[in-house]
Amino acid sequence: MPMSAAEIEKRIKAAIPDAVVELRDLAGDDNHWAATVISEQFRGKTRVDQQRMVNAAFGADMGTTLHSLSVQTKAPD
C-alpha cells in the first residue's frame, strides 16, 4: 500500500519538527513523490547530510512502502 502525503509529512515533521514540507505526487499514484523540505536544522550541513536527515524519517519504509521520494532540501532564507 502506498504512503499518503499526510503520512509522509507527519514523518518528516516528527524527525524535523520545524520543517516546512511541500509534497508533489509525480505520477498521480501516491507512490512517486517529490518533497521540498525547508528547515533551520539544515543550516551548515551538506546537501547529503540534509537528505539523510529526511530519509531517516522513513527507516525501513524507504524504498518499500514509500517507493520513490525525490528530496530537495534547504535552510530558510
HTML snippet that shows the backbone in 3Dmol.js (N, CA, C, O; Angstrom):
<script src="https://3Dmol.org/build/3Dmol-min.js"></script>
<div id="view" style="width:600px;height:400px;position:relative"></div>
<script>
const pdb = `
ATOM      1  N   MET A   1       0.843  -1.177   0.000  1.00  0.00           N
ATOM      2  CA  MET A   1       0.000   0.000   0.000  1.00  0.00           C
ATOM      3  C   MET A   1       0.890   1.243   0.000  1.00  0.00           C
ATOM      4  O   MET A   1       1.812   1.337   0.810  1.00  0.00           O
ATOM      5  N   PRO A   2       0.633   2.184  -0.882  1.00  0.00           N
ATOM      6  CA  PRO A   2       1.443   3.397  -0.952  1.00  0.00           C
ATOM      7  C   PRO A   2       1.319   4.246   0.311  1.00  0.00           C
ATOM      8  O   PRO A   2       0.388   4.080   1.099  1.00  0.00           O
ATOM      9  N   MET A   3       2.265   5.149   0.486  1.00  0.00           N
ATOM     10  CA  MET A   3       2.249   6.043   1.638  1.00  0.00           C
ATOM     11  C   MET A   3       1.593   7.368   1.233  1.00  0.00           C
ATOM     12  O   MET A   3       1.942   7.954   0.208  1.00  0.00           O
ATOM     13  N   SER A   4       0.655   7.823   2.035  1.00  0.00           N
ATOM     14  CA  SER A   4      -0.077   9.049   1.725  1.00  0.00           C
ATOM     15  C   SER A   4       0.765  10.288   1.982  1.00  0.00           C
ATOM     16  O   SER A   4       1.745  10.249   2.726  1.00  0.00           O
ATOM     17  N   ALA A   5       0.371  11.377   1.361  1.00  0.00           N
ATOM     18  CA  ALA A   5       1.043  12.663   1.579  1.00  0.00           C
ATOM     19  C   ALA A   5       0.999  13.041   3.053  1.00  0.00           C
ATOM     20  O   ALA A   5       1.988  13.539   3.592  1.00  0.00           O
ATOM     21  N   ALA A   6      -0.121  12.815   3.704  1.00  0.00           N
ATOM     22  CA  ALA A   6      -0.253  13.158   5.124  1.00  0.00           C
ATOM     23  C   ALA A   6       0.734  12.370   5.972  1.00  0.00           C
ATOM     24  O   ALA A   6       1.322  12.917   6.905  1.00  0.00           O
ATOM     25  N   GLU A   7       0.923  11.097   5.661  1.00  0.00           N
ATOM     26  CA  GLU A   7       1.873  10.267   6.418  1.00  0.00           C
ATOM     27  C   GLU A   7       3.312  10.704   6.154  1.00  0.00           C
ATOM     28  O   GLU A   7       4.128  10.743   7.075  1.00  0.00           O
ATOM     29  N   ILE A   8       3.622  11.031   4.910  1.00  0.00           N
ATOM     30  CA  ILE A   8       4.971  11.493   4.587  1.00  0.00           C
ATOM     31  C   ILE A   8       5.284  12.773   5.358  1.00  0.00           C
ATOM     32  O   ILE A   8       6.342  12.888   5.976  1.00  0.00           O
ATOM     33  N   GLU A   9       4.367  13.727   5.319  1.00  0.00           N
ATOM     34  CA  GLU A   9       4.576  14.987   6.025  1.00  0.00           C
ATOM     35  C   GLU A   9       4.685  14.762   7.536  1.00  0.00           C
ATOM     36  O   GLU A   9       5.527  15.367   8.199  1.00  0.00           O
ATOM     37  N   LYS A  10       3.843  13.902   8.066  1.00  0.00           N
ATOM     38  CA  LYS A  10       3.862  13.596   9.500  1.00  0.00           C
ATOM     39  C   LYS A  10       5.223  13.040   9.921  1.00  0.00           C
ATOM     40  O   LYS A  10       5.768  13.437  10.951  1.00  0.00           O
ATOM     41  N   ARG A  11       5.764  12.132   9.133  1.00  0.00           N
ATOM     42  CA  ARG A  11       7.053  11.514   9.485  1.00  0.00           C
ATOM     43  C   ARG A  11       8.202  12.513   9.378  1.00  0.00           C
ATOM     44  O   ARG A  11       9.096  12.529  10.224  1.00  0.00           O
ATOM     45  N   ILE A  12       8.179  13.340   8.344  1.00  0.00           N
ATOM     46  CA  ILE A  12       9.235  14.340   8.210  1.00  0.00           C
ATOM     47  C   ILE A  12       9.182  15.310   9.387  1.00  0.00           C
ATOM     48  O   ILE A  12      10.218  15.643   9.963  1.00  0.00           O
ATOM     49  N   LYS A  13       7.983  15.765   9.747  1.00  0.00           N
ATOM     50  CA  LYS A  13       7.851  16.718  10.853  1.00  0.00           C
ATOM     51  C   LYS A  13       8.159  16.078  12.209  1.00  0.00           C
ATOM     52  O   LYS A  13       8.578  16.771  13.136  1.00  0.00           O
ATOM     53  N   ALA A  14       7.959  14.789  12.331  1.00  0.00           N
ATOM     54  CA  ALA A  14       8.341  14.105  13.575  1.00  0.00           C
ATOM     55  C   ALA A  14       9.861  14.080  13.721  1.00  0.00           C
ATOM     56  O   ALA A  14      10.382  14.204  14.830  1.00  0.00           O
ATOM     57  N   ALA A  15      10.569  13.922  12.611  1.00  0.00           N
ATOM     58  CA  ALA A  15      12.028  13.872  12.637  1.00  0.00           C
ATOM     59  C   ALA A  15      12.653  15.266  12.649  1.00  0.00           C
ATOM     60  O   ALA A  15      13.712  15.482  13.236  1.00  0.00           O
ATOM     61  N   ILE A  16      11.971  16.211  11.982  1.00  0.00           N
ATOM     62  CA  ILE A  16      12.488  17.573  11.840  1.00  0.00           C
ATOM     63  C   ILE A  16      11.329  18.523  12.176  1.00  0.00           C
ATOM     64  O   ILE A  16      10.645  19.009  11.275  1.00  0.00           O
ATOM     65  N   PRO A  17      11.111  18.782  13.453  1.00  0.00           N
ATOM     66  CA  PRO A  17       9.887  19.488  13.893  1.00  0.00           C
ATOM     67  C   PRO A  17       9.636  20.858  13.267  1.00  0.00           C
ATOM     68  O   PRO A  17       8.481  21.253  13.109  1.00  0.00           O
ATOM     69  N   ASP A  18      10.688  21.589  12.908  1.00  0.00           N
ATOM     70  CA  ASP A  18      10.464  22.920  12.336  1.00  0.00           C
ATOM     71  C   ASP A  18      10.321  22.900  10.813  1.00  0.00           C
ATOM     72  O   ASP A  18      10.252  23.955  10.183  1.00  0.00           O
ATOM     73  N   ALA A  19      10.277  21.717  10.225  1.00  0.00           N
ATOM     74  CA  ALA A  19      10.259  21.593   8.766  1.00  0.00           C
ATOM     75  C   ALA A  19       8.998  22.188   8.148  1.00  0.00           C
ATOM     76  O   ALA A  19       7.889  22.031   8.659  1.00  0.00           O
ATOM     77  N   VAL A  20       9.214  22.872   7.035  1.00  0.00           N
ATOM     78  CA  VAL A  20       8.132  23.265   6.142  1.00  0.00           C
ATOM     79  C   VAL A  20       8.223  22.282   4.979  1.00  0.00           C
ATOM     80  O   VAL A  20       9.260  22.186   4.322  1.00  0.00           O
ATOM     81  N   VAL A  21       7.147  21.560   4.730  1.00  0.00           N
ATOM     82  CA  VAL A  21       7.167  20.467   3.754  1.00  0.00           C
ATOM     83  C   VAL A  21       6.181  20.755   2.635  1.00  0.00           C
ATOM     84  O   VAL A  21       5.014  21.057   2.882  1.00  0.00           O
ATOM     85  N   GLU A  22       6.660  20.660   1.407  1.00  0.00           N
ATOM     86  CA  GLU A  22       5.794  20.756   0.229  1.00  0.00           C
ATOM     87  C   GLU A  22       5.943  19.452  -0.538  1.00  0.00           C
ATOM     88  O   GLU A  22       7.055  19.060  -0.894  1.00  0.00           O
ATOM     89  N   LEU A  23       4.832  18.781  -0.793  1.00  0.00           N
ATOM     90  CA  LEU A  23       4.849  17.496  -1.496  1.00  0.00           C
ATOM     91  C   LEU A  23       4.149  17.598  -2.846  1.00  0.00           C
ATOM     92  O   LEU A  23       3.163  18.317  -3.005  1.00  0.00           O
ATOM     93  N   ARG A  24       4.689  16.857  -3.816  1.00  0.00           N
ATOM     94  CA  ARG A  24       4.065  16.752  -5.130  1.00  0.00           C
ATOM     95  C   ARG A  24       4.001  15.272  -5.510  1.00  0.00           C
ATOM     96  O   ARG A  24       5.002  14.559  -5.439  1.00  0.00           O
ATOM     97  N   ASP A  25       2.829  14.831  -5.907  1.00  0.00           N
ATOM     98  CA  ASP A  25       2.647  13.458  -6.385  1.00  0.00           C
ATOM     99  C   ASP A  25       3.039  13.456  -7.862  1.00  0.00           C
ATOM    100  O   ASP A  25       2.304  13.980  -8.699  1.00  0.00           O
ATOM    101  N   LEU A  26       4.174  12.879  -8.180  1.00  0.00           N
ATOM    102  CA  LEU A  26       4.738  12.984  -9.517  1.00  0.00           C
ATOM    103  C   LEU A  26       3.994  12.176 -10.574  1.00  0.00           C
ATOM    104  O   LEU A  26       4.000  12.543 -11.749  1.00  0.00           O
ATOM    105  N   ALA A  27       3.359  11.091 -10.175  1.00  0.00           N
ATOM    106  CA  ALA A  27       2.718  10.214 -11.150  1.00  0.00           C
ATOM    107  C   ALA A  27       1.216  10.066 -10.917  1.00  0.00           C
ATOM    108  O   ALA A  27       0.544   9.353 -11.662  1.00  0.00           O
ATOM    109  N   GLY A  28       0.687  10.726  -9.898  1.00  0.00           N
ATOM    110  CA  GLY A  28      -0.740  10.602  -9.599  1.00  0.00           C
ATOM    111  C   GLY A  28      -1.111   9.262  -9.008  1.00  0.00           C
ATOM    112  O   GLY A  28      -2.272   8.857  -9.063  1.00  0.00           O
ATOM    113  N   ASP A  29      -0.124   8.558  -8.434  1.00  0.00           N
ATOM    114  CA  ASP A  29      -0.387   7.209  -7.927  1.00  0.00           C
ATOM    115  C   ASP A  29      -0.089   7.042  -6.433  1.00  0.00           C
ATOM    116  O   ASP A  29      -0.110   5.922  -5.923  1.00  0.00           O
ATOM    117  N   ASP A  30       0.186   8.143  -5.731  1.00  0.00           N
ATOM    118  CA  ASP A  30       0.560   8.085  -4.310  1.00  0.00           C
ATOM    119  C   ASP A  30       1.768   7.188  -4.079  1.00  0.00           C
ATOM    120  O   ASP A  30       1.926   6.639  -2.989  1.00  0.00           O
ATOM    121  N   ASN A  31       2.612   7.032  -5.070  1.00  0.00           N
ATOM    122  CA  ASN A  31       3.746   6.124  -4.967  1.00  0.00           C
ATOM    123  C   ASN A  31       5.059   6.760  -5.409  1.00  0.00           C
ATOM    124  O   ASN A  31       6.131   6.221  -5.133  1.00  0.00           O
ATOM    125  N   HIS A  32       4.988   7.888  -6.086  1.00  0.00           N
ATOM    126  CA  HIS A  32       6.173   8.587  -6.587  1.00  0.00           C
ATOM    127  C   HIS A  32       6.050  10.049  -6.178  1.00  0.00           C
ATOM    128  O   HIS A  32       5.242  10.791  -6.736  1.00  0.00           O
ATOM    129  N   TRP A  33       6.858  10.457  -5.200  1.00  0.00           N
ATOM    130  CA  TRP A  33       6.716  11.777  -4.584  1.00  0.00           C
ATOM    131  C   TRP A  33       7.965  12.618  -4.767  1.00  0.00           C
ATOM    132  O   TRP A  33       9.077  12.101  -4.880  1.00  0.00           O
ATOM    133  N   ALA A  34       7.758  13.927  -4.793  1.00  0.00           N
ATOM    134  CA  ALA A  34       8.842  14.901  -4.699  1.00  0.00           C
ATOM    135  C   ALA A  34       8.533  15.757  -3.483  1.00  0.00           C
ATOM    136  O   ALA A  34       7.396  16.186  -3.287  1.00  0.00           O
ATOM    137  N   ALA A  35       9.544  16.002  -2.675  1.00  0.00           N
ATOM    138  CA  ALA A  35       9.361  16.808  -1.471  1.00  0.00           C
ATOM    139  C   ALA A  35      10.395  17.925  -1.438  1.00  0.00           C
ATOM    140  O   ALA A  35      11.577  17.717  -1.711  1.00  0.00           O
ATOM    141  N   THR A  36       9.917  19.109  -1.099  1.00  0.00           N
ATOM    142  CA  THR A  36      10.806  20.213  -0.769  1.00  0.00           C
ATOM    143  C   THR A  36      10.678  20.400   0.733  1.00  0.00           C
ATOM    144  O   THR A  36       9.576  20.576   1.253  1.00  0.00           O
ATOM    145  N   VAL A  37      11.804  20.361   1.423  1.00  0.00           N
ATOM    146  CA  VAL A  37      11.814  20.458   2.884  1.00  0.00           C
ATOM    147  C   VAL A  37      12.735  21.605   3.279  1.00  0.00           C
ATOM    148  O   VAL A  37      13.909  21.633   2.909  1.00  0.00           O
ATOM    149  N   ILE A  38      12.187  22.546   4.034  1.00  0.00           N
ATOM    150  CA  ILE A  38      12.947  23.704   4.499  1.00  0.00           C
ATOM    151  C   ILE A  38      13.019  23.628   6.018  1.00  0.00           C
ATOM    152  O   ILE A  38      12.001  23.475   6.692  1.00  0.00           O
ATOM    153  N   SER A  39      14.238  23.738   6.551  1.00  0.00           N
ATOM    154  CA  SER A  39      14.418  23.662   7.994  1.00  0.00           C
ATOM    155  C   SER A  39      15.684  24.400   8.409  1.00  0.00           C
ATOM    156  O   SER A  39      16.703  24.350   7.721  1.00  0.00           O
ATOM    157  N   GLU A  40      15.603  25.075   9.525  1.00  0.00           N
ATOM    158  CA  GLU A  40      16.783  25.721  10.104  1.00  0.00           C
ATOM    159  C   GLU A  40      17.827  24.666  10.481  1.00  0.00           C
ATOM    160  O   GLU A  40      19.022  24.961  10.506  1.00  0.00           O
ATOM    161  N   GLN A  41      17.392  23.462  10.768  1.00  0.00           N
ATOM    162  CA  GLN A  41      18.329  22.392  11.137  1.00  0.00           C
ATOM    163  C   GLN A  41      19.290  22.039  10.008  1.00  0.00           C
ATOM    164  O   GLN A  41      20.320  21.410  10.250  1.00  0.00           O
ATOM    165  N   PHE A  42      18.968  22.434   8.777  1.00  0.00           N
ATOM    166  CA  PHE A  42      19.828  22.147   7.633  1.00  0.00           C
ATOM    167  C   PHE A  42      20.996  23.130   7.516  1.00  0.00           C
ATOM    168  O   PHE A  42      21.978  22.847   6.829  1.00  0.00           O
ATOM    169  N   ARG A  43      20.896  24.272   8.177  1.00  0.00           N
ATOM    170  CA  ARG A  43      21.921  25.301   8.035  1.00  0.00           C
ATOM    171  C   ARG A  43      23.292  24.738   8.432  1.00  0.00           C
ATOM    172  O   ARG A  43      23.461  24.157   9.504  1.00  0.00           O
ATOM    173  N   GLY A  44      24.271  24.932   7.522  1.00  0.00           N
ATOM    174  CA  GLY A  44      25.634  24.487   7.774  1.00  0.00           C
ATOM    175  C   GLY A  44      25.896  23.029   7.450  1.00  0.00           C
ATOM    176  O   GLY A  44      27.036  22.573   7.540  1.00  0.00           O
ATOM    177  N   LYS A  45      24.863  22.288   7.074  1.00  0.00           N
ATOM    178  CA  LYS A  45      25.031  20.867   6.733  1.00  0.00           C
ATOM    179  C   LYS A  45      25.128  20.718   5.213  1.00  0.00           C
ATOM    180  O   LYS A  45      24.583  21.528   4.464  1.00  0.00           O
ATOM    181  N   THR A  46      25.818  19.690   4.779  1.00  0.00           N
ATOM    182  CA  THR A  46      25.899  19.415   3.349  1.00  0.00           C
ATOM    183  C   THR A  46      24.539  18.937   2.840  1.00  0.00           C
ATOM    184  O   THR A  46      23.689  18.506   3.618  1.00  0.00           O
ATOM    185  N   ARG A  47      24.351  19.018   1.539  1.00  0.00           N
ATOM    186  CA  ARG A  47      23.091  18.525   0.951  1.00  0.00           C
ATOM    187  C   ARG A  47      22.894  17.040   1.258  1.00  0.00           C
ATOM    188  O   ARG A  47      21.778  16.598   1.532  1.00  0.00           O
ATOM    189  N   VAL A  48      23.974  16.283   1.209  1.00  0.00           N
ATOM    190  CA  VAL A  48      23.883  14.848   1.506  1.00  0.00           C
ATOM    191  C   VAL A  48      23.397  14.647   2.939  1.00  0.00           C
ATOM    192  O   VAL A  48      22.513  13.825   3.181  1.00  0.00           O
ATOM    193  N   ASP A  49      23.959  15.382   3.880  1.00  0.00           N
ATOM    194  CA  ASP A  49      23.529  15.259   5.275  1.00  0.00           C
ATOM    195  C   ASP A  49      22.075  15.686   5.448  1.00  0.00           C
ATOM    196  O   ASP A  49      21.332  15.063   6.206  1.00  0.00           O
ATOM    197  N   GLN A  50      21.670  16.737   4.756  1.00  0.00           N
ATOM    198  CA  GLN A  50      20.283  17.201   4.823  1.00  0.00           C
ATOM    199  C   GLN A  50      19.337  16.106   4.325  1.00  0.00           C
ATOM    200  O   GLN A  50      18.325  15.819   4.964  1.00  0.00           O
ATOM    201  N   GLN A  51      19.665  15.506   3.198  1.00  0.00           N
ATOM    202  CA  GLN A  51      18.801  14.470   2.642  1.00  0.00           C
ATOM    203  C   GLN A  51      18.800  13.221   3.512  1.00  0.00           C
ATOM    204  O   GLN A  51      17.777  12.545   3.619  1.00  0.00           O
ATOM    205  N   ARG A  52      19.909  12.913   4.121  1.00  0.00           N
ATOM    206  CA  ARG A  52      19.945  11.780   5.055  1.00  0.00           C
ATOM    207  C   ARG A  52      19.014  12.015   6.236  1.00  0.00           C
ATOM    208  O   ARG A  52      18.369  11.084   6.718  1.00  0.00           O
ATOM    209  N   MET A  53      18.946  13.255   6.701  1.00  0.00           N
ATOM    210  CA  MET A  53      18.040  13.583   7.808  1.00  0.00           C
ATOM    211  C   MET A  53      16.590  13.306   7.406  1.00  0.00           C
ATOM    212  O   MET A  53      15.817  12.754   8.189  1.00  0.00           O
ATOM    213  N   VAL A  54      16.233  13.691   6.189  1.00  0.00           N
ATOM    214  CA  VAL A  54      14.861  13.453   5.709  1.00  0.00           C
ATOM    215  C   VAL A  54      14.634  11.953   5.523  1.00  0.00           C
ATOM    216  O   VAL A  54      13.630  11.415   5.990  1.00  0.00           O
ATOM    217  N   ASN A  55      15.544  11.290   4.858  1.00  0.00           N
ATOM    218  CA  ASN A  55      15.378   9.856   4.598  1.00  0.00           C
ATOM    219  C   ASN A  55      15.294   9.046   5.885  1.00  0.00           C
ATOM    220  O   ASN A  55      14.583   8.042   5.938  1.00  0.00           O
ATOM    221  N   ALA A  56      16.003   9.464   6.909  1.00  0.00           N
ATOM    222  CA  ALA A  56      15.987   8.748   8.188  1.00  0.00           C
ATOM    223  C   ALA A  56      14.594   8.720   8.810  1.00  0.00           C
ATOM    224  O   ALA A  56      14.293   7.844   9.622  1.00  0.00           O
ATOM    225  N   ALA A  57      13.758   9.657   8.439  1.00  0.00           N
ATOM    226  CA  ALA A  57      12.392   9.706   8.970  1.00  0.00           C
ATOM    227  C   ALA A  57      11.568   8.488   8.538  1.00  0.00           C
ATOM    228  O   ALA A  57      10.519   8.212   9.121  1.00  0.00           O
ATOM    229  N   PHE A  58      12.033   7.769   7.530  1.00  0.00           N
ATOM    230  CA  PHE A  58      11.249   6.666   6.972  1.00  0.00           C
ATOM    231  C   PHE A  58      11.807   5.288   7.290  1.00  0.00           C
ATOM    232  O   PHE A  58      11.123   4.286   7.083  1.00  0.00           O
ATOM    233  N   GLY A  59      13.024   5.217   7.785  1.00  0.00           N
ATOM    234  CA  GLY A  59      13.602   3.937   8.169  1.00  0.00           C
ATOM    235  C   GLY A  59      13.447   2.891   7.075  1.00  0.00           C
ATOM    236  O   GLY A  59      13.732   3.152   5.906  1.00  0.00           O
ATOM    237  N   ALA A  60      12.996   1.711   7.464  1.00  0.00           N
ATOM    238  CA  ALA A  60      12.859   0.582   6.538  1.00  0.00           C
ATOM    239  C   ALA A  60      11.763   0.788   5.499  1.00  0.00           C
ATOM    240  O   ALA A  60      11.707   0.055   4.511  1.00  0.00           O
ATOM    241  N   ASP A  61      10.890   1.775   5.706  1.00  0.00           N
ATOM    242  CA  ASP A  61       9.835   2.038   4.724  1.00  0.00           C
ATOM    243  C   ASP A  61      10.355   2.723   3.463  1.00  0.00           C
ATOM    244  O   ASP A  61       9.677   2.722   2.435  1.00  0.00           O
ATOM    245  N   MET A  62      11.565   3.313   3.533  1.00  0.00           N
ATOM    246  CA  MET A  62      12.138   3.965   2.360  1.00  0.00           C
ATOM    247  C   MET A  62      12.484   2.907   1.321  1.00  0.00           C
ATOM    248  O   MET A  62      13.254   1.983   1.585  1.00  0.00           O
ATOM    249  N   GLY A  63      11.905   3.059   0.143  1.00  0.00           N
ATOM    250  CA  GLY A  63      12.151   2.106  -0.936  1.00  0.00           C
ATOM    251  C   GLY A  63      11.191   0.932  -0.947  1.00  0.00           C
ATOM    252  O   GLY A  63      11.198   0.130  -1.880  1.00  0.00           O
ATOM    253  N   THR A  64      10.362   0.826   0.087  1.00  0.00           N
ATOM    254  CA  THR A  64       9.366  -0.253   0.140  1.00  0.00           C
ATOM    255  C   THR A  64       7.975   0.375   0.164  1.00  0.00           C
ATOM    256  O   THR A  64       7.384   0.605  -0.891  1.00  0.00           O
ATOM    257  N   THR A  65       7.448   0.653   1.347  1.00  0.00           N
ATOM    258  CA  THR A  65       6.136   1.302   1.448  1.00  0.00           C
ATOM    259  C   THR A  65       6.172   2.666   0.766  1.00  0.00           C
ATOM    260  O   THR A  65       5.235   3.048   0.065  1.00  0.00           O
ATOM    261  N   LEU A  66       7.267   3.392   0.982  1.00  0.00           N
ATOM    262  CA  LEU A  66       7.482   4.652   0.271  1.00  0.00           C
ATOM    263  C   LEU A  66       8.409   4.330  -0.889  1.00  0.00           C
ATOM    264  O   LEU A  66       9.631   4.303  -0.739  1.00  0.00           O
ATOM    265  N   HIS A  67       7.813   4.088  -2.039  1.00  0.00           N
ATOM    266  CA  HIS A  67       8.556   3.569  -3.188  1.00  0.00           C
ATOM    267  C   HIS A  67       9.585   4.569  -3.706  1.00  0.00           C
ATOM    268  O   HIS A  67      10.741   4.211  -3.931  1.00  0.00           O
ATOM    269  N   SER A  68       9.173   5.815  -3.895  1.00  0.00           N
ATOM    270  CA  SER A  68      10.063   6.791  -4.526  1.00  0.00           C
ATOM    271  C   SER A  68       9.823   8.166  -3.911  1.00  0.00           C
ATOM    272  O   SER A  68       8.696   8.661  -3.893  1.00  0.00           O
ATOM    273  N   LEU A  69      10.904   8.783  -3.403  1.00  0.00           N
ATOM    274  CA  LEU A  69      10.811  10.128  -2.852  1.00  0.00           C
ATOM    275  C   LEU A  69      12.030  10.918  -3.306  1.00  0.00           C
ATOM    276  O   LEU A  69      13.157  10.638  -2.897  1.00  0.00           O
ATOM    277  N   SER A  70      11.788  11.899  -4.149  1.00  0.00           N
ATOM    278  CA  SER A  70      12.835  12.826  -4.576  1.00  0.00           C
ATOM    279  C   SER A  70      12.813  13.976  -3.575  1.00  0.00           C
ATOM    280  O   SER A  70      11.758  14.555  -3.315  1.00  0.00           O
ATOM    281  N   VAL A  71      13.981  14.310  -3.009  1.00  0.00           N
ATOM    282  CA  VAL A  71      14.036  15.294  -1.930  1.00  0.00           C
ATOM    283  C   VAL A  71      14.912  16.483  -2.321  1.00  0.00           C
ATOM    284  O   VAL A  71      16.046  16.322  -2.771  1.00  0.00           O
ATOM    285  N   GLN A  72      14.358  17.672  -2.138  1.00  0.00           N
ATOM    286  CA  GLN A  72      15.121  18.906  -2.261  1.00  0.00           C
ATOM    287  C   GLN A  72      15.076  19.564  -0.889  1.00  0.00           C
ATOM    288  O   GLN A  72      13.995  19.744  -0.328  1.00  0.00           O
ATOM    289  N   THR A  73      16.233  19.923  -0.342  1.00  0.00           N
ATOM    290  CA  THR A  73      16.303  20.491   0.990  1.00  0.00           C
ATOM    291  C   THR A  73      17.003  21.844   0.961  1.00  0.00           C
ATOM    292  O   THR A  73      17.821  22.125   0.085  1.00  0.00           O
ATOM    293  N   LYS A  74      16.656  22.679   1.952  1.00  0.00           N
ATOM    294  CA  LYS A  74      17.384  23.936   2.119  1.00  0.00           C
ATOM    295  C   LYS A  74      17.055  24.545   3.462  1.00  0.00           C
ATOM    296  O   LYS A  74      16.037  24.228   4.078  1.00  0.00           O
ATOM    297  N   ALA A  75      17.939  25.431   3.907  1.00  0.00           N
ATOM    298  CA  ALA A  75      17.683  26.214   5.109  1.00  0.00           C
ATOM    299  C   ALA A  75      16.830  27.417   4.699  1.00  0.00           C
ATOM    300  O   ALA A  75      16.860  27.825   3.538  1.00  0.00           O
ATOM    301  N   PRO A  76      16.071  27.986   5.636  1.00  0.00           N
ATOM    302  CA  PRO A  76      15.257  29.158   5.298  1.00  0.00           C
ATOM    303  C   PRO A  76      16.140  30.325   4.840  1.00  0.00           C
ATOM    304  O   PRO A  76      17.301  30.431   5.236  1.00  0.00           O
ATOM    305  N   ASP A  77      15.578  31.188   4.011  1.00  0.00           N
ATOM    306  CA  ASP A  77      16.303  32.383   3.547  1.00  0.00           C
ATOM    307  C   ASP A  77      16.485  33.370   4.673  1.00  0.00           C
ATOM    308  O   ASP A  77      17.071  34.434   4.473  1.00  0.00           O
TER     309      ASP A  77
END
`;
const viewer = $3Dmol.createViewer("view");
viewer.addModel(pdb, "pdb");
viewer.setStyle({}, {cartoon: {color: "spectrum"}});
viewer.zoomTo();
viewer.render();
</script>
